[in-house]
Amino acid sequence: MRAKPWWEERIVGAFMSYWLYQHLGNLSPRALENDELYRKVREADDGAPLLHEAAKHWDAHTDGSRWSYCRDNRPDADSGD
């Protein structure tokens, strides 16, 4: 697939969509505060180029990027019990 001329823009677009519509929603407000890319995209007039470059990196590297989270929403989850 990578040899196809249309592949790079499709996979980059998929990563961008995932980050925007799924990944951010998985983060707690505290994690969002600490997310550098989220901060840069919010501060930019147009965050698409920043997100596009990040997505190209995510496609090319598997250096420990975290793509899924599990958040414990039970009322007693933060009580230390």
Secondary structure as a PSIPRED ss2 file (coil, helix, strand):
# PSIPRED VFORMAT (PSIPRED V4.0)

   1 M C   1.000  0.000  0.000
   2 R C   1.000  0.000  0.000
   3 A C   1.000  0.000  0.000
   4 K C   1.000  0.000  0.000
   5 P C   1.000  0.000  0.000
   6 W C   1.000  0.000  0.000
   7 W H   0.000  1.000  0.000
   8 E H   0.000  1.000  0.000
   9 E H   0.000  1.000  0.000
  10 R H   0.000  1.000  0.000
  11 I H   0.000  1.000  0.000
  12 V H   0.000  1.000  0.000
  13 G H   0.000  1.000  0.000
  14 A H   0.000  1.000  0.000
  15 F H   0.000  1.000  0.000
  16 M H   0.000  1.000  0.000
  17 S H   0.000  1.000  0.000
  18 Y H   0.000  1.000  0.000
  19 W H   0.000  1.000  0.000
  20 L H   0.000  1.000  0.000
  21 Y H   0.000  1.000  0.000
  22 Q H   0.000  1.000  0.000
  23 H H   0.000  1.000  0.000
  24 L H   0.000  1.000  0.000
  25 G H   0.000  1.000  0.000
  26 N H   0.000  1.000  0.000
  27 L C   1.000  0.000  0.000
  28 S C   1.000  0.000  0.000
  29 P H   0.000  1.000  0.000
  30 R H   0.000  1.000  0.000
  31 A H   0.000  1.000  0.000
  32 L H   0.000  1.000  0.000
  33 E H   0.000  1.000  0.000
  34 N C   1.000  0.000  0.000
  35 D C   1.000  0.000  0.000
  36 E H   0.000  1.000  0.000
  37 L H   0.000  1.000  0.000
  38 Y H   0.000  1.000  0.000
  39 R H   0.000  1.000  0.000
  40 K H   0.000  1.000  0.000
  41 V H   0.000  1.000  0.000
  42 R H   0.000  1.000  0.000
  43 E H   0.000  1.000  0.000
  44 A C   1.000  0.000  0.000
  45 D C   1.000  0.000  0.000
  46 D C   1.000  0.000  0.000
  47 G C   1.000  0.000  0.000
  48 A H   0.000  1.000  0.000
  49 P H   0.000  1.000  0.000
  50 L H   0.000  1.000  0.000
  51 L H   0.000  1.000  0.000
  52 H H   0.000  1.000  0.000
  53 E H   0.000  1.000  0.000
  54 A H   0.000  1.000  0.000
  55 A H   0.000  1.000  0.000
  56 K H   0.000  1.000  0.000
  57 H H   0.000  1.000  0.000
  58 W H   0.000  1.000  0.000
  59 D H   0.000  1.000  0.000
  60 A H   0.000  1.000  0.000
  61 H C   1.000  0.000  0.000
  62 T C   1.000  0.000  0.000
  63 D C   1.000  0.000  0.000
  64 G C   1.000  0.000  0.000
  65 S C   1.000  0.000  0.000
  66 R C   1.000  0.000  0.000
  67 W C   1.000  0.000  0.000
  68 S C   1.000  0.000  0.000
  69 Y C   1.000  0.000  0.000
  70 C C   1.000  0.000  0.000
  71 R C   1.000  0.000  0.000
  72 D C   1.000  0.000  0.000
  73 N C   1.000  0.000  0.000
  74 R C   1.000  0.000  0.000
  75 P C   1.000  0.000  0.000
  76 D C   1.000  0.000  0.000
  77 A C   1.000  0.000  0.000
  78 D C   1.000  0.000  0.000
  79 S C   1.000  0.000  0.000
  80 G C   1.000  0.000  0.000
  81 D C   1.000  0.000  0.000
